[in-house]
Amino acid sequence: MLGQGALRECLADSDVEAVLSIGRSGAGLQHAKLTELVRADLFTLEELGSKLDGYDVCLYCLGLSSFRVPEKDYRRLTLDLTGSIAETLLRHNPGMQFLFISGTGTDSTGTSSQMWARVKGEAENALLRMPFSATYMFRPSFIRPLHGSLPKTPWLRALYAVADPLFPLIKLLAPRHVSNTQELGRAILHVAKHGFERRILENWDFRKAQI
């Protein structure tokens, strides 16, 4: 869902010359700037060779819900896969920036009682140690999907459908923790272009990152 929102903002931005989208399924979009590569196994990106060359920024929006997912599987797709892709991209683009979509509540200390928070924290820490030209972590809270950006998991789609009419109330009660896919996408692009004062951005930083 967040990847769809980021992709939409990239394609609409005149400063973005080209976008290479890599995932397990296509976005269903046609655009002159967009090249899509669909791969069942994202651990094997090195096989793409020179197709990975010449890019300035990676917007890493891959992820999955930890609901009813064993820790070993969540760790493999959240920590191991992220590291594998990051290392591959660094070999092809040594000056690249890496912008990682994490989540509010992520624990960088490894002490959280929540498995997903610890694993996300490990992924963040591993990325921050890698020699990218810049690395930023985005920790969204409640994100409202706009412009058709919806999660692919059926139960999550149903949850968002139920929650959408409540969005104005949620925003009124917790304005610092509410954003939408457009704001997040624009914040990501702003940080890629201009940087930010901190390497970890919480949900309330997203509007500031668009100024």
C-alpha positions in Angstrom: 0.0 0.0 0.0 2.7 2.4 1.0 4.8 1.4 -2.1 1.9 2.3 -4.3 1.6 5.7 -2.7 5.4 6.4 -3.1 5.4 5.2 -6.7 2.5 7.6 -7.6 4.4 10.6 -6.1 7.6 9.6 -7.9 5.9 9.4 -11.3 4.2 12.8 -10.7 7.5 14.5 -9.7 9.3 16.4 -12.5 12.7 15.9 -10.8 12.4 12.1 -11.0 13.8 11.0 -14.3 13.2 7.2 -14.1 11.7 4.7 -11.7 12.6 1.0 -11.6 9.9 -0.9 -9.6 10.9 -4.4 -8.4 8.4 -6.6 -6.6 6.6 -9.9 -6.5 3.7 -8.4 -8.5 3.3 -5.5 -10.8 1.7 -2.2 -9.9 -0.7 -2.2 -12.9 0.5 1.2 -14.1 1.8 2.4 -17.4 4.1 5.4 -17.5 6.9 6.6 -19.6 9.2 6.9 -16.6 8.4 3.5 -15.2 10.1 0.1 -15.7 8.6 -2.8 -13.8 10.4 -6.1 -13.0 8.4 -8.8 -11.4 10.3 -11.5 -9.6 9.1 -14.4 -7.5 12.4 -14.5 -5.5 13.7 -11.2 -4.4 16.8 -12.7 -2.9 18.2 -13.1 -6.4 18.4 -9.5 -7.6 22.0 -9.9 -8.5 20.8 -11.8 -11.6 19.4 -8.6 -12.9 23.0 -7.3 -13.5 23.3 -3.9 -15.2 19.5 -3.3 -15.0 20.2 -2.2 -11.4 22.8 0.4 -12.4 22.5 4.1 -12.4 20.0 4.8 -9.7 20.3 7.5 -7.0 17.8 6.4 -4.4 16.1 3.2 -3.2 12.6 3.7 -1.6 12.3 0.4 0.2 8.6 -0.2 0.8 8.5 -4.0 1.0 7.0 -5.5 4.1 4.4 -7.8 5.6 2.1 -7.9 8.6 3.5 -9.9 11.6 -0.1 -11.1 12.4 0.1 -14.9 12.8 3.5 -15.1 11.1 6.2 -17.2 12.8 9.3 -15.2 13.9 11.7 -17.1 11.6 9.5 -16.2 8.6 9.0 -12.6 9.6 12.8 -12.3 10.3 13.7 -13.8 6.9 11.5 -11.3 5.0 12.0 -8.2 7.2 15.7 -8.5 8.1 17.4 -11.0 5.8 15.7 -9.9 2.6 16.2 -6.2 3.3 19.9 -6.8 3.9 20.3 -8.9 0.8 18.6 -6.3 -1.4 20.5 -3.4 0.2 23.9 -5.1 -0.3 23.1 -5.9 -3.9 22.1 -2.3 -4.7 25.2 -1.0 -3.0 27.4 -3.0 -5.3 25.7 -1.5 -8.3 25.2 2.0 -7.0 27.9 2.9 -4.4 26.6 6.5 -4.0 22.9 5.5 -3.5 20.6 6.7 -0.7 18.4 4.1 1.1 15.0 5.2 2.5 13.4 2.4 4.5 9.7 2.2 5.5 9.6 0.9 9.0 6.8 1.6 11.5 5.9 3.4 14.7 6.9 1.5 17.8 10.0 0.0 16.1 12.5 -0.8 18.8 16.2 -0.2 18.1 17.3 -1.5 21.5 16.2 -5.1 21.1 14.3 -5.0 24.4 10.7 -4.8 23.2 8.2 -7.6 24.1 6.8 -7.3 20.6 8.6 -9.5 18.1 8.0 -7.4 15.0 9.3 -4.2 16.8 12.6 -6.0 17.7 13.1 -7.4 14.1 12.3 -4.0 12.5 14.8 -2.4 14.9 17.4 -4.9 13.8 16.7 -4.1 10.2 17.0 -0.4 10.9 20.3 -0.7 12.7 21.8 -2.9 10.0 20.9 -0.4 7.3 22.2 2.5 9.3 25.6 0.8 9.5 25.8 0.3 5.7 27.9 2.7 3.7 25.0 4.4 1.7 25.5 8.1 1.0 22.5 8.6 3.2 20.0 6.4 5.0 16.7 7.3 6.5 14.1 5.4 8.4 10.4 6.3 8.1 8.1 5.2 10.9 4.5 5.7 9.9 1.6 5.2 12.3 -2.0 5.2 11.0 -1.8 5.8 7.2 -5.0 6.5 5.2 -4.8 5.0 1.7 -5.5 7.5 -1.1 -5.8 7.3 -4.9 -6.5 3.6 -4.9 -3.5 2.6 -2.8 -4.7 -0.4 -0.9 -3.1 -3.3 0.9 -3.2 -6.6 -1.0 -4.0 -8.7 2.1 -7.8 -9.3 2.1 -8.2 -8.8 5.9 -6.2 -5.6 5.8 -8.3 -4.3 3.0 -11.4 -5.0 5.0 -9.9 -3.3 8.0 -9.1 -0.1 6.1 -12.6 -0.1 4.5 -14.1 -0.2 8.0 -11.7 2.4 9.4 -11.9 4.9 6.5 -15.1 6.7 7.7 -13.5 7.1 11.1 -10.4 8.8 9.7 -11.6 12.4 10.6 -12.2 11.3 14.2 -8.9 9.5 14.5 -7.1 12.5 13.1 -8.9 14.8 15.5 -8.0 12.6 18.5 -4.4 11.7 17.5 -3.2 14.2 14.8 0.5 13.4 15.3 -0.1 9.8 14.5 -2.3 10.1 11.4 -1.1 10.7 7.8 -1.9 9.4 4.3 -0.1 7.7 1.4 0.2 11.0 -0.5 1.9 12.8 2.5 4.2 9.9 3.1 5.2 9.7 -0.6 5.9 13.4 -0.7 7.9 13.3 2.5 10.0 10.4 1.1 10.8 12.4 -2.0 11.5 15.6 -0.1 14.0 13.8 2.2 15.7 12.1 -0.9 16.2 15.5 -2.4 17.0 17.7 0.6 17.9 15.4 3.5 16.5 15.8 7.0 17.8 16.7 10.4 17.3 13.2 11.8 17.9 9.8 10.3 14.8 8.4 11.9 11.5 10.1 11.0 8.4 9.5 13.1 4.9 10.0 11.7 4.7 13.6 12.9 7.8 14.5 10.9 6.2 13.7 7.6 4.5 17.1 7.2 7.6 18.9 8.3 9.6 17.0 5.7 7.4 18.4 2.9 8.0 22.1 3.7 
